[in-house]
Amino acid sequence: MTEAHMSTAPDKLEKLLGALALVLLGFIAAAVLRGMGDWGLVPAVVWLHLSTVVVALVLTPVLLWRRRGTRGHRQLGYVWAGAMLITAVDSLFVRLQNHGQLSPIHALSAMTIVLVPVLVIAARRHDVYRHRRTVRGLIIGALLIAGFFTFPFHRLLGRWLFG
């Protein structure tokens, strides 16, 4: 399907995904602020991970809710894609759980490493249908689902937020 056949206005799902990204961003901010006393104990690899996730979460509603196909959308899209890719690669080195081994959540990292180039190629080819589907999948899987799983199971953000 070509760009002319698809609406560039956000649909209900995209509005919801943008809102959920902001909610997750709020939970992360609250957790990080509550964990201030432990900041010195957190490895740099985790700070890099949090930083790139925050960039992606901040840009998600901007990219979903504003006009698409513009130069600004493309530029911010590259920043978002870069943040997602760095987050995914960095997450392979975040092994504070599971006795230092990879955990099932790392499967989302592998998926992201594969799908970010698909996303960029689809955008460059003006394949709006594939681009939009890939964006939605990455937001749902790599941002929201992965983000949800950073709070339970005695993980760092969960400990900081819920004590």
Secondary structure, 3 states (H helix, E strand, C coil): CCHHHCCCCCCHHHHHHHHHHHHHHHHHHHHHHHCHHHHHHCCHHHHHHHHHHHHHHHHHHHHHHCCCCCHHHHHHHHHHHHHHHHHHHHHCCCCCCHHHCCCCCHHHHHHHHHHHHHHHHHHHCCCHHHHHHHHHHHHHHHHHHHHHCCCCCCCHHHHHHHC
